[in-house]
């Protein structure tokens, strides 16, 4: 098993319980914890601050925030503040969000590549403690800087990782980002094309593929009972295939299956609707795009992602005993 491993937390746990999980992951040698911010349920920044405050070594990443809803000055100040709390341990994972959620809250995701390029450039310059004037299509700033009076004035080392799914965003990540957060609910062989796109982008910037870190989200359900682990993952996939069509497309799931699930699920989906629709998700799909099953089965599947270009699996425990998952993947030796 790879020696680099990270934990992914979303909203399926009490926040204070999450603090316990993060402390346990740190004690067991995990490299990082990433906090999701996807549906309208849990902000990423508040939990990240809490995780940073109760740990000493583990890195803390946003997995991922979007580049549409935070003013660029506030975004930079937020990550400066997190770095004050946990110097050199904070990672900014940022993505282009997705429809229909963005559209439903009034965000027009036009020219997502241009918007992301501008965001990364201005954010990086601000965190480098530069005074920035920038007039692009999406960001307009005049002579702004992070106005630190009481604290560290030196540039902050906050890696910027793009959460990319589409081809063009993947290529852009290879060109401008410190790394890419590869998506979950995809088969390991999905990474082959992703690596080609990253390398093409890296070449444009005079870099190599090896210069791009490639952590990957992996849905992971670990249980001594294989069938129980599979059923837990089935419920998650039922919801995600309906609500995040970009993931369904990357997973190779047929439009017909997605449409059937969507016809049953509302927005937001209820537990009862998920139970009614979950039979539409076959076990073959679960085994192909997640690491679900017994500890040995889950380890073997995660290793497939690592063998196909993932540099650090970010394990998303969809249910069950989170400490068992952490013990299963804790670095050895």
C-alpha positions, 0 to 999 in steps of 0.5 A: 500500500502507498505510504501517502494517504489522506482522509476526506470528510463531508457531512455524514458525521457530527463536526466534533466527531470529525475532530476525533477522526482527524486527530486519529488519522494524524496519529496513524500517519495520514498525510492530510485531511480534506474537507468537502464543500459540495452540496448546500450542507457544510462549509469547508472553511470552518471545519478546516480551521477546527481541524488545524486547531486540534492537530500539529502535523497533518495537512488540511485541504479544501476538497474543493471550494468553488471559485465563484462565490468568494470575492478574490480578496476575501478568498486570499485572506481566508487562506492567509488566516488558515495558514496563520493557524497551521503554517505550511499545512494548508492546501487550497483545493478549488474547482469550477462548481457544477450545475444545476446547483450553481445555476439554482443559486444564481451563478452563471458559470460562463467561461469557467476556464478563464474564470479559473485561470484568473482566480489562480493567478490573483490568489497566488500573487496575493498569497505571495504578499504582492501588491496586485492590480489586475483587470480581467474578465472576472476579477478586477482589483486595484492595488490590493494586498494582504494588509498584515500589520500584526503577524507574518509578512512573508509569502505563504506556502499554500499549494493551489490544487484544481479539482478538475473533471472535464478535459479542458479543466484537467489540461489547465490544471497541468498548466497553472496549478500546483496539483490536481484533485482527481475526482471520485466515482471513476474507474482507475483507468479514467486516470490514463486520459487525465494524465495525458491532459495534465502532461499536455498542460504542463508542457505549455508551462515548461513543466513535467507531469512529475511536477504536478501532484495528483491526489485522488478522491476515492469513495471507500466503504470498509466492513468485515461484511462485504455485502454491508460495505457494498450497500452503504456505497450503493446509497451514496452513488444513488444520490451522486449520480442523480445530483452531479451529472458531471461525475456520472458522465466521467463514471461512464454511467448510462444516461438512462440509469441517471434519468431513472434515478433522477425521476425518483429523487427530489432536490434535496433527496430524502433518505426514503427516495434514496432507498427507493432508487438504490436498486438501480445501482448495480454491484458491478458499478460499485466495484468498478468505481469505488473501493468497497468491501472487506479491508483487503478488497478495499486496499487492493482497489485503492492500489489500482488507483495508485498504479494508475497515476494517483499520488495520494489517495484521499479516502472518503468513508461513506459509512461504517467504522471510520477508525477501521478505514483509518487502520486499514490504510495507515502507512506501515513500517 
